[in-house]
Every structure is written in structure tokens, then in C-alpha cells.
Amino acid sequence: MQTSLNNEVINILYNTVPHPPATYLGNKFRSADGSQNALHDPNMGKAGTTYARTVQSKHPLPENDLPDPGLVFDTLLKARDVRDNI
């Protein structure tokens, strides 16, 4: 009885999945630059595109290893006088 029920569940699950999987449809495959890896966004992961981390780091830096926020602001974000570039 258990084997029969198990086989029936597997058949139902197998028959609900489209064959072949959607990732193999068409003639576009992942190229050397990383494009064509995702059907919904072919440029995702492509070389030269922006990158955003979507998961939290396993080993975040301790707070005492982080740079001073004032130094980061002054170095990267502070408005500079146009005369400084002359």
C-alpha cells in the first residue's frame, strides 16, 4: 500500500512539471560573458553589468575594523569646490 501511494504521488509530481524544463527551450545558451543565464532577464550576471549582493555575508566585518564614517563621507560624498580641480 505504501509503495503504491508513493508511486502515485511521484507520478503526479512528475506529470505537473513541464518537459523539457524551460531553461533548455530555445537556441540561446549561457555565453562566455555570462549573459543568457536567466530567461526572465538575459543580462543578469553578464560581464560589465551592475552587481548587487542579495544575501547577507557569512563573515561580516567587526565594527572595530570598519573605517571612520566621517572619513568615508569626506572621501566619497563631500561636495568639492570646483576650484579644487583646477
C-alpha distances in whole Angstrom, upper triangle without the diagonal:
4,6,5,6,9,10,11,12,14,15,17,19,20,21,23,25,28,29,31,32,35,36,37,38,42,45,45,44,45,49,51,52,49,49,46,43,42,41,43,46,47,50,47,48,51,54,57,54,54,52,50,48,45,44,46,47,46,49,51,55,57,59,62,61,61,65,67,66,70,70,67,69,72,71,69,69,73,75,78,81,82,85,83,82,85
4,5,5,6,9,10,11,12,14,16,17,18,20,22,23,27,27,29,29,33,34,35,36,40,43,43,42,42,46,48,49,46,46,43,40,39,39,40,43,44,47,44,45,48,51,53,51,51,49,47,45,42,40,42,43,42,45,48,51,53,55,58,58,58,61,64,63,66,67,64,65,69,68,65,66,69,72,74,78,79,82,80,78,82
4,6,5,6,9,10,10,12,14,15,16,18,20,22,25,25,27,27,31,32,32,34,38,40,41,39,40,44,46,47,44,44,41,39,38,37,39,42,43,45,43,43,46,49,52,50,50,48,46,44,41,40,42,43,42,45,48,51,53,56,59,58,58,61,64,63,67,67,64,65,69,67,65,66,69,71,74,77,78,81,79,78,81
4,5,5,6,9,10,11,12,14,15,16,19,21,24,24,26,27,30,32,32,33,37,40,41,39,41,44,46,48,44,44,42,39,38,37,38,42,43,45,44,44,47,50,53,51,51,48,47,45,42,41,43,45,44,47,50,53,55,58,61,60,60,63,65,64,68,68,65,67,70,69,66,67,70,72,75,78,79,82,80,79,82
4,5,5,6,9,10,11,12,14,15,17,19,22,23,26,26,29,31,31,33,36,39,40,39,40,43,46,47,43,43,40,37,36,35,36,40,41,44,42,42,45,48,51,49,49,46,45,43,40,39,41,43,41,45,47,51,53,55,58,57,57,60,63,62,65,66,62,64,67,66,63,64,67,69,72,76,76,80,78,76,80
4,5,5,6,9,10,11,12,14,16,17,21,21,24,23,27,28,29,30,34,37,37,36,37,40,42,44,40,40,37,35,33,33,34,37,38,41,39,39,42,45,48,46,46,43,42,40,37,36,38,40,38,42,44,48,50,52,55,54,54,57,60,59,63,63,60,61,65,63,61,61,65,67,70,73,74,77,75,74,77
4,6,5,6,9,10,10,12,14,16,19,19,21,22,25,27,27,28,32,35,35,34,35,39,41,43,39,39,36,34,33,32,34,37,37,40,39,39,42,45,48,46,46,44,43,41,38,37,40,41,40,44,46,50,52,54,57,56,56,59,61,60,64,64,61,62,66,64,62,62,66,68,70,74,74,77,75,74,77
4,5,5,6,9,10,11,13,15,18,19,21,22,25,27,27,28,32,35,35,35,36,40,42,43,40,39,36,34,32,32,33,36,37,40,38,39,42,45,48,46,46,44,43,41,38,37,40,42,41,45,47,51,52,55,58,57,56,60,62,61,64,64,61,62,66,64,62,62,66,68,70,74,74,77,75,74,78
4,5,5,6,9,10,11,13,16,18,20,20,23,25,26,27,30,33,34,33,34,38,40,41,37,37,34,32,30,29,30,33,35,38,36,36,39,42,45,43,43,41,39,38,34,34,36,38,37,41,43,47,49,51,54,53,53,56,58,57,60,61,58,59,62,61,58,59,62,64,67,70,71,74,72,71,74
4,5,5,6,8,10,11,14,15,17,17,20,22,23,24,28,31,31,30,31,35,37,38,35,34,32,29,28,27,29,32,33,35,34,34,37,40,43,41,41,39,38,36,33,33,35,37,36,40,42,46,48,50,53,52,52,55,57,56,60,60,56,58,61,60,57,57,61,63,65,69,69,73,71,69,73
4,5,5,6,9,10,13,14,16,17,20,22,22,23,27,30,31,30,31,35,38,39,35,35,32,30,28,27,29,32,33,36,34,35,38,41,44,42,42,40,39,38,35,35,38,40,39,43,45,48,51,53,56,55,54,57,60,58,62,62,58,60,63,61,59,59,63,65,67,70,71,74,72,70,74
4,6,5,6,9,12,14,16,16,19,22,22,23,27,30,30,30,31,35,38,39,35,34,31,29,27,26,27,30,32,35,33,35,37,40,43,41,41,39,38,37,34,34,37,39,38,42,44,48,50,52,55,54,53,56,58,57,60,61,57,58,62,60,57,57,61,63,65,69,69,72,71,69,73
4,6,5,7,10,12,15,14,17,19,20,21,25,27,28,27,28,32,35,35,32,31,28,26,24,23,24,27,29,32,30,31,34,37,40,37,38,36,34,33,30,30,33,35,35,38,40,44,46,48,51,50,50,52,55,53,57,57,53,55,58,57,54,54,58,59,62,65,66,69,67,66,69
4,6,6,9,9,12,12,15,17,17,18,22,25,26,25,26,30,33,34,30,30,27,25,23,22,24,27,28,31,29,30,33,36,39,37,37,36,35,34,31,31,34,36,36,39,41,45,47,49,53,51,50,53,56,54,58,58,54,55,59,57,54,55,58,60,62,66,66,69,67,66,69
4,6,7,9,12,12,15,18,18,18,22,25,26,26,27,31,34,35,32,31,27,26,24,22,24,27,28,31,30,32,34,37,40,38,39,37,36,36,33,33,36,38,38,42,44,47,50,52,55,54,53,55,58,56,60,60,56,57,60,59,56,56,60,61,64,67,67,70,69,67,70
4,6,9,12,11,13,16,17,17,21,24,25,25,26,30,33,34,30,29,26,24,22,20,21,25,26,29,28,30,32,35,38,36,36,35,34,33,30,31,34,36,36,40,41,45,48,49,53,51,50,53,55,53,57,57,53,54,57,56,53,53,57,58,61,64,64,67,66,64,67
4,6,9,8,10,13,14,14,18,21,21,21,23,26,29,30,27,26,22,20,18,17,18,22,23,26,25,26,28,32,35,32,33,32,31,30,27,28,32,34,34,38,39,43,45,47,50,49,48,50,53,51,54,54,51,52,55,53,50,51,54,56,58,61,61,65,63,61,65
4,6,6,7,11,11,11,15,18,19,19,21,24,28,29,25,24,20,19,17,15,17,20,21,24,24,25,27,31,33,31,32,31,31,31,28,29,33,35,36,39,41,44,47,49,52,50,49,51,54,52,55,55,51,52,55,53,50,51,54,55,58,61,61,64,62,60,64
3,5,8,10,10,10,13,16,17,17,20,23,26,28,25,24,20,19,18,16,18,21,21,25,24,26,27,31,33,32,33,32,32,32,30,31,34,36,37,40,42,45,48,50,53,51,50,52,55,53,56,56,52,53,56,54,51,52,56,57,59,62,62,65,63,61,64
4,6,8,7,7,11,13,15,15,17,20,24,25,22,21,18,17,16,14,17,20,19,23,23,24,25,28,31,30,31,30,31,31,29,30,34,35,36,39,41,44,47,49,52,50,49,51,54,52,55,55,51,52,55,53,50,51,54,55,57,60,60,63,62,59,62
4,5,6,7,11,14,14,13,15,19,22,23,20,19,15,14,13,12,14,17,17,20,19,21,22,26,28,27,28,27,27,27,25,26,30,31,32,36,37,40,43,45,48,46,45,47,50,48,52,51,47,49,51,49,46,47,51,52,54,57,57,60,58,56,60
4,5,5,9,12,12,12,14,17,21,21,18,16,13,12,10,8,11,14,14,17,17,19,20,24,26,24,26,25,25,26,24,26,29,31,32,35,37,40,43,45,48,45,44,46,49,47,50,49,46,47,49,47,44,45,48,49,51,54,54,57,56,54,57
4,6,8,10,9,9,10,14,17,18,15,13,10,9,8,7,10,12,11,15,14,16,17,20,23,22,23,22,23,23,22,24,27,29,30,33,34,37,41,42,45,43,42,43,46,45,48,47,43,44,47,45,42,43,46,47,49,52,52,55,53,51,54
4,7,8,8,8,10,14,17,18,16,15,11,11,11,10,13,15,14,17,17,18,19,22,25,24,26,25,26,27,25,27,31,32,33,36,37,40,44,46,48,46,45,46,49,48,51,50,46,47,50,48,45,46,49,50,52,55,54,57,56,53,56
4,7,8,9,12,15,19,20,18,16,12,12,12,10,13,15,14,17,18,19,20,23,26,25,27,27,28,28,27,29,33,34,35,38,40,43,46,48,51,48,47,48,51,49,52,51,48,49,51,49,46,46,50,51,53,55,55,58,56,54,57
4,6,8,12,14,18,19,17,15,11,12,12,10,13,15,13,16,18,19,19,22,25,24,26,27,28,29,28,31,34,36,37,40,41,44,47,49,51,49,47,49,51,50,52,51,48,48,51,49,45,46,50,50,52,54,53,56,55,53,55
4,6,10,12,15,17,16,13,10,12,13,12,15,16,13,16,18,19,18,21,23,23,26,26,28,30,29,31,35,36,37,40,41,44,47,49,51,49,47,48,51,50,52,51,47,48,50,48,45,46,49,50,51,54,52,55,54,51,54
4,7,8,12,13,12,10,7,9,10,9,13,13,10,12,14,15,14,17,20,19,22,23,25,26,26,28,32,33,34,37,38,40,44,45,48,45,44,45,47,46,48,47,43,44,47,44,41,42,46,46,47,50,49,52,51,48,50
4,6,10,11,10,8,6,7,9,10,13,13,10,12,13,13,13,15,19,18,21,21,23,24,24,26,30,30,32,34,35,38,41,43,45,43,41,43,46,44,47,46,42,43,45,43,40,41,45,45,47,49,49,51,50,47,50
4,7,8,6,6,5,5,8,10,13,12,9,10,11,10,10,12,15,15,18,18,20,21,21,23,27,27,28,31,32,34,38,40,42,39,38,39,42,41,43,42,38,40,42,39,36,38,42,42,44,47,46,49,47,44,47
4,5,5,6,6,8,11,13,16,14,10,11,12,11,9,10,14,14,18,18,21,22,23,25,28,28,30,32,33,35,38,40,42,39,38,39,42,41,43,41,38,39,41,38,36,37,41,41,42,45,44,47,45,42,45
4,5,7,10,10,14,16,19,16,13,12,13,11,9,9,13,14,17,17,20,22,23,25,28,27,29,30,31,33,37,39,40,37,36,37,40,39,42,40,36,38,40,36,34,36,39,40,41,44,43,45,43,40,43
4,6,9,10,13,16,17,14,11,10,11,8,6,5,9,10,14,14,17,19,21,23,26,25,27,29,29,31,35,36,38,35,33,34,37,36,38,36,33,35,36,33,31,32,36,37,37,40,39,42,40,37,40
4,7,7,10,13,14,12,9,8,8,6,4,6,10,10,13,13,15,17,18,20,23,23,25,27,27,29,33,35,37,34,32,34,36,35,38,36,33,34,36,33,31,32,36,37,38,41,40,43,41,39,41
4,5,8,10,12,9,6,5,7,6,4,8,10,10,13,13,16,18,19,21,24,25,27,29,30,32,35,37,39,36,34,35,38,37,39,38,34,35,37,35,32,33,36,37,38,41,40,43,42,39,42
4,6,7,9,8,4,6,8,9,8,11,14,13,16,16,18,20,20,22,26,27,29,31,32,34,38,39,42,39,37,38,41,39,42,41,37,38,40,38,35,36,39,40,41,44,43,46,45,42,45
4,7,9,8,6,8,7,7,8,12,15,13,15,15,16,17,17,19,23,24,25,28,29,31,35,37,39,36,35,37,39,38,41,40,36,37,40,37,34,35,39,40,41,45,44,47,45,43,46
4,6,5,5,8,7,9,10,14,16,14,16,15,16,17,16,18,22,24,26,28,29,32,35,37,39,37,35,37,39,38,40,40,36,37,40,37,34,35,39,40,41,45,44,47,46,44,47
4,6,6,9,9,12,13,17,19,17,18,18,19,20,19,21,25,27,29,32,32,35,38,40,43,40,39,40,42,40,43,43,39,39,42,40,37,37,41,42,44,46,46,49,48,46,49
4,6,9,9,12,14,17,19,16,17,17,17,19,17,20,24,26,28,31,31,34,37,38,41,39,37,38,41,38,41,41,37,37,40,38,35,35,39,39,41,44,44,47,46,44,47
4,6,6,9,10,14,15,12,13,14,15,17,16,19,23,25,27,30,30,32,35,36,39,37,35,36,38,36,38,38,34,34,37,35,32,32,36,36,38,41,40,44,43,41,44
4,6,8,8,12,13,11,14,14,16,18,18,21,25,26,28,31,31,33,37,38,40,38,36,37,39,37,40,39,35,36,38,36,33,33,37,37,39,42,41,44,43,41,43
4,6,5,9,10,8,10,11,14,16,17,20,23,24,27,29,29,31,34,35,38,35,33,34,36,34,36,36,32,32,35,32,29,30,33,34,35,38,37,41,39,37,40
4,6,9,10,8,9,9,11,13,13,16,19,21,23,25,25,28,31,32,35,32,30,31,34,32,34,34,30,31,33,31,28,29,32,33,35,38,37,41,39,37,40
4,6,9,7,8,8,10,12,13,15,18,19,21,23,24,26,29,31,33,30,29,30,32,31,34,32,29,30,32,30,27,28,32,33,34,38,37,40,38,36,39
4,6,6,9,10,13,15,16,19,22,22,25,26,26,28,32,33,35,32,30,31,34,32,35,33,30,31,33,30,27,29,32,33,34,37,36,39,37,35,38
4,6,9,10,13,15,18,20,22,22,25,26,26,27,31,32,34,31,29,29,32,31,33,31,28,29,31,28,25,27,31,31,32,35,34,37,35,32,35
4,7,9,13,15,18,21,23,23,25,26,26,27,30,31,33,30,28,28,30,29,31,29,25,27,28,25,22,24,27,28,29,31,30,33,31,29,32
4,7,10,13,15,18,21,21,24,25,25,26,30,30,32,29,27,27,30,28,30,29,25,26,28,25,22,23,27,27,28,31,31,34,32,30,33
4,7,10,13,16,18,18,22,23,22,23,26,27,29,26,24,24,26,24,27,25,22,22,25,22,19,20,24,25,26,29,29,32,30,28,32
4,7,9,12,14,15,18,19,18,20,23,24,27,24,22,23,25,23,26,25,21,22,25,22,19,21,24,26,28,31,31,34,32,30,34
4,6,9,11,12,16,17,16,18,21,22,25,22,20,21,24,22,25,24,20,21,24,22,19,20,24,26,28,31,32,35,33,32,35
4,6,8,9,12,14,13,16,19,20,23,20,19,20,23,21,25,24,21,22,25,23,21,22,26,28,30,33,34,37,35,34,38
4,7,9,12,15,14,17,20,21,24,23,21,23,25,24,27,27,23,25,28,27,24,24,28,30,33,36,37,40,38,37,41
4,6,9,12,12,15,18,19,23,21,20,22,25,23,27,27,24,25,29,27,25,26,29,32,34,38,39,42,40,39,43
4,6,9,8,12,14,16,19,18,17,20,22,21,25,25,22,24,27,26,24,25,28,31,33,37,39,41,39,38,42
4,5,6,9,12,14,17,15,15,18,21,20,24,24,21,23,26,25,23,25,28,31,33,37,38,41,38,38,41
4,6,10,12,15,17,16,16,20,23,23,26,26,24,26,29,28,27,28,31,34,36,40,42,44,41,41,45
4,7,9,12,14,12,13,17,20,21,24,24,22,24,27,26,25,27,30,33,35,39,40,42,39,39,43
4,6,9,12,10,10,14,16,17,21,20,18,21,24,23,22,23,26,30,32,35,37,39,36,36,40
4,6,8,6,7,11,13,15,18,17,16,19,21,20,20,22,25,28,30,33,36,37,34,34,38
4,5,5,7,11,13,14,18,18,17,20,22,21,22,23,25,29,31,35,37,38,35,36,40
4,5,5,9,10,11,15,15,14,17,19,19,20,21,23,27,28,32,35,36,33,34,38
4,6,8,9,12,15,14,15,18,19,19,20,22,23,27,29,32,35,36,33,34,37
4,7,9,12,15,14,13,17,18,18,19,21,22,26,27,31,33,34,31,32,35
4,7,8,12,11,10,13,15,15,15,17,19,23,24,28,30,32,28,29,33
4,6,9,7,7,10,12,11,12,14,16,20,21,24,27,28,25,26,29
4,5,5,6,9,10,11,12,14,14,18,20,23,26,27,24,25,29
4,5,5,6,9,10,11,11,12,16,18,21,24,25,23,24,28
4,5,5,6,8,10,10,10,13,15,18,21,23,20,22,25
4,5,5,6,8,10,10,13,14,18,20,21,18,20,23
4,6,5,6,7,9,13,14,18,20,22,19,20,23
4,5,5,5,6,10,12,15,18,20,17,19,22
4,6,6,5,8,9,13,16,17,14,16,19
4,6,7,10,10,13,16,17,14,15,18
4,6,9,10,14,15,18,15,15,19
4,6,9,13,15,17,15,16,19
4,6,10,12,15,13,14,18
4,7,9,12,11,12,15
4,6,8,7,9,12
4,5,5,8,10
4,5,6,7
4,5,5
4,6
4
